[in-house]
């Protein structure tokens, strides 16, 4: 039996990893800062731990074979946490980003704080002695909810810049499916997977798809980057706005990068953006 620790188990991807691991027969443990509010299935052993306090990790890692890691803590805590994980686990699956991928959407703002952090974590993992798998997802389909749900719940118009910029949004369930394969066997050791959804869709087409699933005629209204900055959604810190705007500008009018990695690894093709909207339509109503 595989003994697996999920770090980031209460996030979008982490919850999917936990859910899918339940069907593998693996022993599942989740590291949470506040286990009382984790809301995870009863079959999961939820333990208190904090990446910024290495001494809290030992009990969580005891007897663990593999670790799924989403890094959400301070960058300063990385070296000690990776060292602690390596003392216990044989294999680690790290949710990284496609900062090495040669496409305008990913290269227009390199380097940036997120990619620099991911590169640093990957370097420490490579040096740790553990075997590893790096997942490099492109645009998350889940971004559509915070980006557009407020406007859609309020009316039929979505105001957004770069309507012609395409991405290939990936369902969190597909990221998790690849992670589970990597956690439960050795076939994915040493792999660096660039993960995308199955189709290139512009921002405008994504909004149209949401409307079709909801049975509503939504209208996409193109606005300038300056107008968008003036209407910046609360969840996007101003300092990160250009991390979105620059690649959108660079990739406008070009097809998105689409990979077949999800299907190649799992045997099941990646889910469409339409499927993601169907799974999450309550967030837009």
Beta strands, then each sheet from edge to edge (+ up, - down):
strand 1: 3-7
strand 2: 27-32
strand 3: 45-48
strand 4: 66-69
strand 5: 91-95
strand 6: 131-137
strand 7: 157-160
strand 8: 166-167
strand 9: 192-195
strand 10: 201-202
strand 11: 219-222
sheet 1: 3+ 2+ 1+ 4+ 5+ 6+ 9+
sheet 2: 7+ 11+
sheet 3: 8+ 10-
end
